[in-house]
Amino acid sequence: MKKITLAGRTVPAIGIGTWHMGDVAQQRAGEIAAIRAGIEAGARVIDTAEMYGSGRSESLVGEAWQPYDRASLFLISKVLPENASRLRMRASLTASLQRLRTDYVDLYLYHWRGNVPLAETVATLQSLQDEGLTKAWGISNFDLADLQELWQLPQGVNAAANEDLYHLGSRGLDYAVLPWQRTHQLPLIAYSPIAQGDSRGQHISRSEALQTVAQRHQASIYQVMLAWAIRDGQTLAIPQTSSVSHMQANLDATNLVLTPADLALLDQDFPEPQHATPLDVI
């Protein structure tokens, strides 16, 4: 099973994403079952945010993890830009902790950049870590210029991860962001790694190269996409699913190792970028 070191913890390189989960009451039992199936299959990271369903996703996660040992899990949440100030962030995190039914998160991310000065946000994130409300902090939807600016701040180098959109059909990070992060030992958290919620997903699934590689390994195309996303050993992928069977299949992808021939074939259909592009988001 491929693993990654995240904020000093060694965890499986595929975790559980929860965007769009918790919104429909009739689906709650199935979503909780899926999260628990993921934990029982070995997943340790669960990623959520106060934005997801205006806290409903956090409440779902808070219920789902109750039968398990909190110390064995790695919970991630995120603060909205409008709450990322010295005056508002502590209350925002406290509310997230109440919904999550825990007294700390393992990683607290600045969800995307807003109007609050970055230095103020970073100083507040660090103070919340010092207080023990989060074990570590990081950022999300940061491009190269954002990361370079962050690294110029006195406490910026304490960032534990950057979470960005990354999948076979969205490879902009490969040009400059990922090389920078590897040099600075800043792990990537890849959201929507199988292009869920991305209009490009249907186009990607029709790729002959992707289908060929999947057939070689007797795997699904989604397992190949996940194996591709975590191929460098410094990336955590957080696919979202409300299906118990899909959750198990996602986690099985940690054991799928793509060969150089596989990667070369995938590069033909999904070439590495040759120039910088604007940060991709959905």
KEKE-3310 file (N, C-alpha, C; in steps of 0.2 Angstrom, whole numbers, plus 5000, padded with zeros to 4 digits):
npx = (5004:5003:5010:5010:5019:5012:5011:5019:5014:5012:5002:4990:4990:4979:4964:4948:4937:4924:4916:4901:4894:4882:4872:4859:4846:4840:4851:4860:4863:4868:4880:4887:4889:4898:4909:4913:4916:4927:4936:4937:4943:4956:4958:4964:4964:4952:4944:4936:4926:4921:4914:4907:4892:4888:4893:4886:4893:4904:4897:4892:4904:4908:4898:4901:4914:4913:4913:4926:4944:4949:4962:4968:4964:4965:4960:4954:4950:4943:4945:4934:4938:4932:4932:4945:4952:4961:4951:4940:4944:4946:4934:4927:4934:4932:4918:4918:4925:4915:4905:4912:4914:4925:4940:4951:4958:4968:4974:4972:4966:4968:4956:4954:4962:4957:4952:4958:4974:4988:4998:4992:4982:4991:4998:4987:4983:4994:4994:4983:4987:4997:4990:4984:4972:4972:4983:4991:4994:4988:4987:4976:4971:4982:4993:5009:5014:5007:5012:5026:5025:5019:5030:5039:5035:5037:5032:5028:5034:5030:5019:5010:5004:4998:4982:4976:4967:4969:4971:4972:4967:4969:4983:4990:4998:5009:5019:5025:5021:5021:5035:5040:5034:5039:5053:5053:5048:5034:5019:5007:4989:4977:4963:4947:4952:4949:4942:4929:4914:4920:4919:4926:4928:4920:4926:4939:4937:4935:4947:4958:4971:4970:4960:4967:4978:4971:4965:4977:4981:4970:4961:4950:4946:4946:4953:4966:4967:4968:4980:4989:4988:4994:5007:5020:5023:5022:5010:4993:4978:4961:4948:4930:4916:4900:4897:4899:4905:4912:4921:4929:4935:4942:4952:4959:4967:4978:4987:4991:5003:5009:5018:5033:5030:5016:5014:5020:5012:5000:5004:5003:4990:4987:4996:5010:5011:5018:5020:5017:5001:4985:4979:4970:4953:4938)
npy = (4994:5011:5024:5040:5054:5065:5080:5075:5063:5046:5040:5031:5034:5037:5045:5050:5059:5072:5081:5088:5079:5074:5083:5078:5072:5059:5051:5050:5039:5030:5037:5038:5025:5022:5030:5024:5011:5015:5018:5006:4999:5004:5017:5033:5047:5059:5071:5087:5102:5118:5125:5115:5110:5120:5116:5104:5093:5092:5088:5076:5069:5070:5061:5049:5045:5041:5027:5023:5024:5040:5045:5037:5042:5055:5070:5082:5099:5115:5133:5146:5160:5172:5170:5169:5178:5186:5190:5181:5168:5159:5157:5151:5139:5133:5131:5121:5111:5107:5102:5092:5084:5083:5088:5093:5096:5087:5094:5110:5119:5134:5139:5145:5160:5176:5192:5195:5199:5189:5187:5189:5179:5168:5170:5168:5155:5149:5152:5145:5132:5132:5133:5121:5117:5113:5101:5104:5116:5122:5126:5129:5128:5136:5144:5144:5157:5161:5152:5155:5168:5165:5158:5168:5173:5174:5163:5155:5144:5134:5128:5113:5106:5108:5109:5106:5105:5091:5080:5067:5074:5087:5094:5105:5108:5101:5108:5119:5120:5108:5103:5114:5112:5099:5102:5110:5101:5100:5092:5087:5088:5080:5086:5080:5069:5059:5066:5069:5079:5087:5094:5088:5075:5065:5065:5061:5048:5041:5039:5030:5026:5026:5016:5005:5004:5001:4989:4981:4980:4974:4982:4996:5011:5022:5018:5017:5031:5036:5029:5035:5048:5048:5044:5049:5048:5058:5064:5065:5058:5062:5055:5057:5047:5040:5027:5011:5000:5007:5014:5005:5000:5012:5013:5001:5005:5010:5000:4998:4999:5009:5006:5012:5011:5011:5024:5032:5029:5034:5048:5051:5053:5062:5074:5081:5097:5111:5124:5137:5138:5146:5143:5128:5126:5119)
npz = (5000:4995:5003:5012:5019:5030:5038:5047:5050:5045:5032:5022:5005:4998:5003:5010:5002:5005:4999:4994:5001:5014:5011:5008:5016:5015:5010:5020:5028:5020:5016:5027:5030:5019:5022:5034:5029:5021:5032:5038:5028:5028:5026:5032:5032:5032:5023:5024:5025:5031:5021:5014:5011:5020:5033:5034:5029:5038:5050:5046:5044:5058:5064:5057:5061:5074:5080:5080:5084:5088:5088:5078:5066:5053:5052:5041:5039:5033:5032:5027:5015:5020:5033:5037:5046:5059:5069:5066:5064:5074:5080:5069:5067:5080:5078:5068:5074:5084:5076:5070:5081:5089:5098:5091:5075:5063:5052:5046:5034:5024:5014:5001:4993:4999:5004:5016:5022:5018:5028:5040:5040:5040:5052:5061:5059:5063:5077:5081:5079:5089:5100:5100:5094:5081:5074:5063:5050:5033:5016:5002:4985:4980:4969:4960:4962:4974:4983:4983:4989:5001:5007:5009:5021:5039:5046:5036:5031:5039:5034:5030:5019:5003:4995:4979:4964:4954:4942:4929:4917:4921:4922:4925:4936:4935:4928:4935:4949:4956:4954:4962:4975:4978:4979:4990:4999:5002:5003:4991:4991:4982:4975:4969:4961:4952:4943:4947:4947:4938:4922:4912:4914:4907:4895:4898:4902:4890:4885:4875:4879:4893:4895:4890:4899:4911:4907:4906:4920:4925:4931:4936:4926:4935:4946:4940:4937:4950:4955:4946:4950:4963:4961:4963:4976:4985:4986:4991:4987:4987:4983:4982:4987:4988:4989:4996:4989:4979:4987:4993:4981:4977:4987:4985:4975:4980:4980:4967:4955:4943:4928:4920:4906:4906:4911:4901:4890:4895:4895:4882:4878:4888:4889:4897:4903:4894:4897:4908:4916:4920:4937:4939:4944:4951)
capx = (5000:5007:5009:5013:5020:5008:5011:5023:5010:5012:4995:4989:4990:4972:4960:4941:4934:4917:4913:4894:4891:4879:4867:4853:4845:4839:4857:4865:4865:4873:4886:4890:4892:4903:4915:4915:4919:4934:4940:4938:4947:4962:4959:4965:4963:4945:4944:4930:4927:4915:4910:4904:4885:4887:4894:4883:4898:4908:4892:4892:4910:4908:4895:4904:4920:4912:4915:4933:4949:4951:4970:4971:4962:4968:4954:4956:4945:4946:4942:4933:4942:4929:4933:4952:4955:4962:4945:4935:4945:4946:4927:4926:4937:4928:4912:4920:4926:4909:4902:4916:4914:4932:4943:4956:4959:4975:4976:4967:4968:4965:4952:4957:4964:4952:4954:4962:4981:4990:5002:4987:4979:4996:4999:4982:4983:5000:4992:4978:4991:5001:4984:4982:4965:4974:4990:4995:4990:4991:4983:4972:4970:4987:4997:5016:5015:5005:5017:5032:5023:5019:5037:5043:5032:5041:5029:5025:5037:5027:5013:5011:5002:4994:4977:4974:4964:4974:4970:4975:4965:4971:4990:4994:5003:5016:5024:5030:5019:5023:5042:5042:5032:5044:5059:5052:5045:5027:5015:5001:4983:4974:4956:4944:4958:4946:4938:4922:4912:4923:4916:4931:4928:4917:4931:4944:4935:4935:4954:4960:4976:4968:4957:4972:4982:4966:4965:4983:4981:4963:4958:4945:4950:4946:4959:4972:4968:4970:4987:4993:4988:4999:5013:5026:5024:5022:5003:4988:4972:4955:4941:4923:4911:4895:4896:4903:4909:4917:4926:4934:4939:4947:4957:4963:4971:4985:4992:4992:5009:5010:5025:5035:5027:5010:5015:5022:5006:4995:5006:5001:4983:4986:5003:5013:5011:5025:5021:5013:4994:4982:4977:4963:4949:4931)
capy = (5000:5017:5029:5047:5057:5072:5083:5071:5056:5042:5038:5029:5039:5038:5046:5050:5066:5072:5087:5086:5074:5077:5088:5075:5068:5052:5048:5051:5032:5027:5041:5036:5018:5023:5033:5019:5006:5017:5018:4999:4996:5006:5024:5036:5054:5061:5078:5091:5109:5122:5127:5109:5110:5125:5113:5098:5088:5091:5085:5069:5066:5069:5055:5043:5042:5039:5020:5022:5028:5046:5045:5033:5045:5061:5074:5089:5104:5121:5139:5150:5166:5177:5169:5168:5183:5186:5191:5177:5161:5154:5155:5147:5132:5130:5128:5115:5106:5105:5098:5086:5080:5082:5094:5096:5093:5086:5098:5115:5123:5140:5136:5149:5166:5181:5199:5195:5199:5182:5187:5189:5172:5163:5171:5166:5148:5146:5153:5140:5126:5133:5132:5114:5116:5110:5099:5107:5120:5122:5130:5126:5132:5140:5143:5145:5164:5161:5148:5159:5173:5161:5156:5174:5175:5171:5156:5152:5137:5129:5125:5106:5104:5112:5105:5108:5101:5087:5073:5066:5079:5093:5093:5111:5108:5097:5112:5122:5120:5102:5104:5118:5108:5093:5105:5113:5096:5102:5088:5089:5085:5081:5085:5078:5065:5055:5072:5070:5086:5091:5093:5085:5068:5061:5065:5057:5041:5038:5038:5023:5024:5024:5010:5000:5003:4998:4982:4978:4979:4971:4988:5001:5017:5026:5015:5019:5038:5037:5027:5040:5054:5047:5040:5052:5046:5064:5066:5061:5059:5062:5055:5056:5042:5038:5020:5006:4996:5011:5016:4999:5000:5017:5011:4996:5008:5011:4994:4998:5002:5010:5005:5017:5010:5014:5031:5034:5028:5039:5054:5052:5055:5067:5076:5085:5104:5114:5131:5139:5139:5148:5137:5125:5125:5118)
capz = (5000:4995:5009:5011:5026:5030:5044:5052:5051:5039:5031:5015:5000:4996:5008:5009:5001:5007:4995:4991:5005:5019:5009:5007:5022:5013:5008:5025:5031:5015:5016:5034:5028:5014:5026:5038:5025:5020:5038:5040:5023:5029:5025:5038:5031:5029:5021:5024:5025:5033:5016:5011:5014:5026:5039:5035:5028:5044:5054:5043:5046:5065:5066:5054:5064:5081:5082:5079:5088:5085:5087:5072:5061:5052:5050:5038:5038:5029:5033:5021:5015:5024:5040:5038:5049:5066:5073:5065:5062:5080:5081:5064:5069:5085:5076:5064:5079:5087:5071:5069:5088:5091:5101:5087:5068:5062:5047:5045:5028:5021:5008:4995:4995:4999:5005:5022:5021:5019:5034:5045:5040:5042:5059:5065:5058:5067:5084:5082:5080:5095:5105:5100:5091:5075:5074:5058:5045:5027:5011:4997:4979:4980:4963:4962:4965:4981:4987:4984:4993:5008:5009:5012:5028:5044:5048:5030:5029:5043:5030:5030:5013:4998:4992:4973:4959:4950:4939:4922:4913:4924:4924:4925:4942:4933:4925:4940:4956:4959:4955:4968:4981:4979:4981:4997:5003:5003:5000:4988:4992:4975:4976:4962:4957:4946:4939:4949:4947:4932:4915:4908:4916:4902:4889:4900:4903:4884:4883:4874:4883:4900:4895:4889:4905:4915:4905:4908:4927:4927:4936:4933:4924:4940:4950:4936:4938:4957:4955:4943:4955:4969:4958:4965:4983:4989:4984:4994:4983:4991:4980:4985:4984:4993:4988:4999:4984:4976:4992:4993:4975:4978:4992:4982:4970:4983:4978:4960:4953:4936:4925:4915:4900:4907:4911:4894:4886:4897:4893:4875:4878:4893:4889:4902:4900:4892:4899:4914:4914:4927:4942:4938:4950:4950)
cpx = (5004:5005:5012:5014:5017:5008:5014:5020:5011:5005:4995:4988:4984:4967:4952:4939:4927:4913:4906:4891:4888:4873:4860:4851:4844:4845:4862:4867:4870:4880:4890:4893:4898:4910:4917:4918:4926:4938:4942:4943:4954:4963:4960:4963:4955:4945:4937:4932:4921:4911:4905:4897:4884:4888:4891:4888:4902:4903:4892:4898:4910:4904:4898:4910:4919:4914:4922:4938:4951:4958:4972:4969:4965:4962:4957:4950:4948:4942:4940:4937:4939:4930:4940:4956:4957:4956:4940:4937:4945:4938:4925:4928:4933:4921:4913:4921:4920:4905:4905:4916:4921:4935:4949:4955:4966:4978:4970:4970:4964:4962:4954:4958:4958:4955:4958:4970:4984:4994:4997:4984:4984:4997:4993:4981:4989:4998:4987:4982:4995:4996:4982:4975:4966:4981:4994:4991:4993:4986:4980:4971:4975:4991:5004:5017:5013:5009:5023:5031:5023:5026:5041:5040:5036:5039:5027:5028:5034:5021:5015:5008:4998:4989:4975:4970:4969:4972:4973:4973:4966:4978:4994:4999:5009:5021:5028:5028:5022:5031:5044:5040:5037:5051:5059:5048:5038:5022:5009:4995:4979:4967:4953:4949:4955:4941:4931:4920:4916:4920:4920:4931:4925:4923:4937:4943:4935:4942:4955:4966:4974:4964:4962:4976:4977:4966:4971:4983:4974:4960:4953:4949:4950:4952:4965:4973:4970:4978:4991:4994:4993:5005:5020:5028:5024:5015:4998:4982:4966:4949:4935:4919:4906:4893:4901:4908:4914:4923:4931:4938:4944:4953:4962:4968:4978:4990:4993:4998:5009:5017:5027:5032:5020:5010:5016:5016:5000:4997:5004:4995:4983:4993:5004:5013:5018:5025:5016:5005:4990:4979:4970:4959:4942:4927)
cpy = (5006:5021:5036:5050:5064:5074:5079:5064:5052:5039:5035:5035:5041:5039:5047:5058:5066:5078:5084:5081:5077:5082:5085:5070:5060:5048:5047:5044:5029:5030:5039:5029:5018:5025:5027:5013:5008:5016:5010:4996:4999:5014:5028:5044:5055:5069:5081:5098:5112:5124:5121:5109:5115:5121:5106:5092:5086:5087:5078:5066:5065:5063:5049:5040:5040:5032:5019:5026:5034:5047:5042:5037:5052:5065:5081:5093:5110:5127:5143:5157:5171:5176:5168:5174:5182:5186:5185:5169:5157:5152:5150:5139:5129:5127:5122:5110:5103:5100:5091:5081:5078:5089:5097:5093:5092:5091:5103:5119:5129:5139:5139:5156:5171:5187:5200:5195:5192:5182:5186:5182:5167:5164:5168:5158:5145:5147:5147:5133:5126:5131:5125:5112:5113:5107:5102:5112:5120:5126:5126:5130:5137:5138:5144:5152:5164:5157:5152:5165:5170:5160:5162:5176:5171:5164:5153:5145:5132:5126:5117:5103:5109:5108:5109:5103:5098:5081:5073:5071:5086:5093:5099:5112:5105:5102:5116:5121:5114:5101:5108:5115:5103:5096:5107:5108:5098:5097:5091:5085:5086:5080:5083:5074:5061:5060:5072:5077:5090:5089:5089:5077:5063:5060:5060:5050:5037:5037:5031:5021:5022:5018:5004:4998:4999:4990:4978:4976:4975:4976:4992:5007:5022:5024:5017:5027:5040:5035:5032:5046:5054:5044:5043:5051:5052:5068:5062:5063:5058:5061:5054:5051:5041:5031:5016:5003:5001:5013:5011:4999:5006:5016:5006:4999:5010:5006:4994:5002:5003:5009:5011:5017:5012:5021:5035:5034:5033:5047:5056:5055:5062:5070:5081:5092:5107:5121:5132:5140:5142:5142:5135:5124:5123:5119)
cpz = (5000:5000:5008:5018:5025:5037:5050:5053:5044:5038:5024:5011:4997:5002:5006:5008:5003:5004:4993:4996:5011:5018:5009:5012:5021:5011:5014:5028:5026:5015:5022:5033:5024:5018:5030:5035:5023:5026:5039:5034:5024:5028:5032:5038:5028:5029:5020:5024:5028:5027:5013:5014:5020:5032:5039:5033:5034:5049:5052:5046:5054:5067:5063:5058:5071:5084:5082:5084:5085:5084:5081:5066:5059:5048:5047:5038:5035:5031:5027:5021:5020:5031:5042:5041:5056:5071:5072:5065:5068:5081:5075:5065:5075:5083:5072:5069:5082:5082:5070:5076:5090:5094:5097:5080:5067:5057:5046:5039:5026:5014:5001:4997:4994:5000:5011:5020:5023:5026:5040:5046:5043:5050:5064:5065:5063:5075:5086:5083:5087:5101:5105:5097:5084:5076:5069:5054:5038:5022:5006:4991:4978:4973:4965:4965:4972:4985:4988:4989:5000:5011:5011:5019:5033:5046:5042:5029:5034:5040:5029:5023:5009:4995:4985:4969:4955:4948:4932:4917:4915:4926:4924:4931:4940:4931:4930:4947:4959:4960:4961:4974:4983:4982:4988:5001:5006:5000:4996:4990:4986:4976:4969:4958:4952:4942:4941:4950:4942:4926:4910:4909:4911:4897:4892:4900:4896:4881:4881:4878:4890:4900:4894:4895:4910:4914:4907:4915:4930:4933:4932:4931:4930:4945:4946:4937:4945:4958:4952:4947:4960:4967:4961:4973:4988:4988:4988:4990:4988:4987:4984:4982:4990:4993:4992:4994:4981:4981:4993:4987:4975:4982:4989:4977:4973:4982:4971:4958:4946:4933:4921:4908:4900:4907:4905:4890:4888:4895:4886:4874:4883:4894:4895:4899:4899:4893:4905:4912:4921:4931:4940:4944:4947:4956)
residu = (MET:LYS:LYS:ILE:THR:LEU:ALA:GLY:ARG:THR:VAL:PRO:ALA:ILE:GLY:ILE:GLY:THR:TRP:HIS:MET:GLY:ASP:VAL:ALA:GLN:GLN:ARG:ALA:GLY:GLU:ILE:ALA:ALA:ILE:ARG:ALA:GLY:ILE:GLU:ALA:GLY:ALA:ARG:VAL:ILE:ASP:THR:ALA:GLU:MET:TYR:GLY:SER:GLY:ARG:SER:GLU:SER:LEU:VAL:GLY:GLU:ALA:TRP:GLN:PRO:TYR:ASP:ARG:ALA:SER:LEU:PHE:LEU:ILE:SER:LYS:VAL:LEU:PRO:GLU:ASN:ALA:SER:ARG:LEU:ARG:MET:ARG:ALA:SER:LEU:THR:ALA:SER:LEU:GLN:ARG:LEU:ARG:THR:ASP:TYR:VAL:ASP:LEU:TYR:LEU:TYR:HIS:TRP:ARG:GLY:ASN:VAL:PRO:LEU:ALA:GLU:THR:VAL:ALA:THR:LEU:GLN:SER:LEU:GLN:ASP:GLU:GLY:LEU:THR:LYS:ALA:TRP:GLY:ILE:SER:ASN:PHE:ASP:LEU:ALA:ASP:LEU:GLN:GLU:LEU:TRP:GLN:LEU:PRO:GLN:GLY:VAL:ASN:ALA:ALA:ALA:ASN:GLU:ASP:LEU:TYR:HIS:LEU:GLY:SER:ARG:GLY:LEU:ASP:TYR:ALA:VAL:LEU:PRO:TRP:GLN:ARG:THR:HIS:GLN:LEU:PRO:LEU:ILE:ALA:TYR:SER:PRO:ILE:ALA:GLN:GLY:ASP:SER:ARG:GLY:GLN:HIS:ILE:SER:ARG:SER:GLU:ALA:LEU:GLN:THR:VAL:ALA:GLN:ARG:HIS:GLN:ALA:SER:ILE:TYR:GLN:VAL:MET:LEU:ALA:TRP:ALA:ILE:ARG:ASP:GLY:GLN:THR:LEU:ALA:ILE:PRO:GLN:THR:SER:SER:VAL:SER:HIS:MET:GLN:ALA:ASN:LEU:ASP:ALA:THR:ASN:LEU:VAL:LEU:THR:PRO:ALA:ASP:LEU:ALA:LEU:LEU:ASP:GLN:ASP:PHE:PRO:GLU:PRO:GLN:HIS:ALA:THR:PRO:LEU:ASP:VAL:ILE)
# end
